[in-house]
Amino acid sequence: MEGDDAISNREKPYAMKVLLTGAQGQVGQEITPLALRQGWQILALERAALDITDPQAVRKTVTAFQPQIVLNCAAYTAVDLAESQPQQAFAVNRDGARHLAATCAEIGCPLLHISTDYVFDGTQSDPYPETAPPGPLGVYGASKWAGEEAIRAAWSNHLIVRVSWVFGFHGKNFVKTILRLAAERETLAVVADQYGGPTPAVAIADMMLNLARQALAPGFGQWGTCHYQGWPVVSWHDFAQAIVATAREQTRLPLRELRPIPTRDYPTPAQRPAHAILDCQRIRDQLGIDPPDWRPILNHLIPRLLP
Ligand SMILES: NC(=O)c1ccc[n+]([C@@H]2O[C@H](COP(=O)([O-])OP(=O)(O)OC[C@H]3O[C@@H](n4cnc5c(N)ncnc54)[C@H](OP(=O)(O)O)[C@@H]3O)[C@@H](O)[C@H]2O)c1
């Protein structure tokens, strides 16, 4: 039976056989259509199909499919809720990552994993290189750092890509929140002293497939951690202004005032880094991937999100 599967897979014209976790997330939902368009065979698993906190399920599912590469887009991403649910956050972001890495090591399959700028404390004025010491300010960042370390300990053939401020068509994100509030309210206050790089989910998906192709090429030797962050760097308030201005080109909004406020006027359960800017030189120079300008992608996205 196993032999039959191996023969039929060899005969199929698929360029690559990929297993994707977290397939219903913002990034996961962008990866599947892109991979299919490239003719890849993809097993796209949402949480109900594969819960990565279950080591037996991970082992069984991954070994049965025998992917050439695993893309992990599954994560606990509720930054504020994580403060009161640390066990759940660590179960997914640390233990889930470890289970995947252990199984990938067992079958010799590379693992591509996404991490976050929130592993840093954001107090540094210069961009953070990959080698900068971590300093997570909250449970989410700490659990993502622990996941990175678990992967490093379990399997050398990994690529961990730290991204930031993800937005896109699917799932919950800042762009959708601002569009909703701008349609409901006349005034809106947005934090203006936290800076970052908005990063389009569709660009992350494209980057992941590019890395997957490179990782499977003979002699690939660029394993490790890299940074991929959209540019230009902006504050949340700047980003909200760009969202509202773009939406106004398409529709009338009741919003009259978009007020900049300091973080201290918008207390949240989790503290966030004020200036977590990622140095993206490695992905550019060694892997040939340019970080994206988020503005044209936002312009293209907003008409699709408006009613
Ligand atoms: N969102 C951001 O702004 C941001 C910023 C920096 C880095 N990142 C990182 O980027 C990656 C992708 O993020 P995203 O924005 O696409 O996140 P997302 O939209 O929250 O998607 C994460 C997916 O993981 C699934 N998931 C949660 N627990 C799981 C489990 N135990 N087993 C399997 N699947 C599980 C979720 O399913 P349910 O919906 O059923 O929970 C969800 O579909 C993550 O690694 C995240 O940490 C995100």
PDBQT file of the ligand as one rigid body, heavy atoms in Angstrom, charges set to zero:
ROOT
HETATM    1  N1  LIG A 401      -1.367  38.737  12.991  1.00  0.00    +0.000 N 
HETATM    2  C1  LIG A 401      -0.277  39.483  13.138  1.00  0.00    +0.000 C 
HETATM    3  O1  LIG A 401      -0.329  40.710  13.163  1.00  0.00    +0.000 OA
HETATM    4  C2  LIG A 401       1.069  38.813  13.272  1.00  0.00    +0.000 A 
HETATM    5  C3  LIG A 401       2.186  39.634  13.543  1.00  0.00    +0.000 A 
HETATM    6  C4  LIG A 401       3.447  39.019  13.627  1.00  0.00    +0.000 A 
HETATM    7  C5  LIG A 401       3.567  37.637  13.457  1.00  0.00    +0.000 A 
HETATM    8  N2  LIG A 401       2.453  36.896  13.233  1.00  0.00    +0.000 N 
HETATM    9  C6  LIG A 401       2.620  35.442  13.076  1.00  0.00    +0.000 C 
HETATM   10  O2  LIG A 401       2.253  35.118  11.747  1.00  0.00    +0.000 OA
HETATM   11  C7  LIG A 401       1.719  33.793  11.710  1.00  0.00    +0.000 C 
HETATM   12  C8  LIG A 401       0.392  33.787  10.989  1.00  0.00    +0.000 C 
HETATM   13  O3  LIG A 401      -0.466  34.680  11.698  1.00  0.00    +0.000 OA
HETATM   14  P1  LIG A 401      -1.940  34.981  11.211  1.00  0.00    +0.000 P 
HETATM   15  O4  LIG A 401      -2.127  36.445  11.332  1.00  0.00    +0.000 OA
HETATM   16  O5  LIG A 401      -2.222  34.284   9.930  1.00  0.00    +0.000 OA
HETATM   17  O6  LIG A 401      -2.722  34.293  12.412  1.00  0.00    +0.000 OA
HETATM   18  P2  LIG A 401      -4.255  33.879  12.509  1.00  0.00    +0.000 P 
HETATM   19  O7  LIG A 401      -5.041  34.580  11.459  1.00  0.00    +0.000 OA
HETATM   20  O8  LIG A 401      -4.632  34.013  13.932  1.00  0.00    +0.000 OA
HETATM   21  O9  LIG A 401      -4.187  32.341  12.114  1.00  0.00    +0.000 OA
HETATM   22  C9  LIG A 401      -3.658  31.384  12.960  1.00  0.00    +0.000 C 
HETATM   23  C10 LIG A 401      -4.376  30.096  12.664  1.00  0.00    +0.000 C 
HETATM   24  O10 LIG A 401      -3.857  29.104  13.540  1.00  0.00    +0.000 OA
HETATM   25  C11 LIG A 401      -4.940  28.308  13.975  1.00  0.00    +0.000 C 
HETATM   26  N3  LIG A 401      -4.644  27.628  15.205  1.00  0.00    +0.000 N 
HETATM   27  C12 LIG A 401      -4.700  28.105  16.485  1.00  0.00    +0.000 A 
HETATM   28  N4  LIG A 401      -4.418  27.134  17.345  1.00  0.00    +0.000 NA
HETATM   29  C13 LIG A 401      -4.151  26.017  16.614  1.00  0.00    +0.000 A 
HETATM   30  C14 LIG A 401      -3.796  24.697  16.933  1.00  0.00    +0.000 A 
HETATM   31  N5  LIG A 401      -3.660  24.296  18.211  1.00  0.00    +0.000 N 
HETATM   32  N6  LIG A 401      -3.610  23.807  15.927  1.00  0.00    +0.000 NA
HETATM   33  C15 LIG A 401      -3.778  24.184  14.644  1.00  0.00    +0.000 A 
HETATM   34  N7  LIG A 401      -4.128  25.406  14.271  1.00  0.00    +0.000 NA
HETATM   35  C16 LIG A 401      -4.299  26.329  15.251  1.00  0.00    +0.000 A 
HETATM   36  C17 LIG A 401      -6.076  29.284  14.138  1.00  0.00    +0.000 C 
HETATM   37  O11 LIG A 401      -7.277  28.594  14.127  1.00  0.00    +0.000 OA
HETATM   38  P3  LIG A 401      -8.547  29.166  14.970  1.00  0.00    +0.000 P 
HETATM   39  O12 LIG A 401      -8.997  30.359  14.203  1.00  0.00    +0.000 OA
HETATM   40  O13 LIG A 401      -9.470  28.014  14.961  1.00  0.00    +0.000 OA
HETATM   41  O14 LIG A 401      -8.012  29.524  16.328  1.00  0.00    +0.000 OA
HETATM   42  C18 LIG A 401      -5.888  30.178  12.923  1.00  0.00    +0.000 C 
HETATM   43  O15 LIG A 401      -6.589  29.698  11.801  1.00  0.00    +0.000 OA
HETATM   44  C19 LIG A 401       1.662  33.325  13.167  1.00  0.00    +0.000 C 
HETATM   45  O16 LIG A 401       2.790  32.555  13.445  1.00  0.00    +0.000 OA
HETATM   46  C20 LIG A 401       1.733  34.618  13.960  1.00  0.00    +0.000 C 
HETATM   47  O17 LIG A 401       2.293  34.413  15.240  1.00  0.00    +0.000 OA
HETATM   48  C21 LIG A 401       1.212  37.438  13.117  1.00  0.00    +0.000 A 
ENDROOT
TORSDOF 0
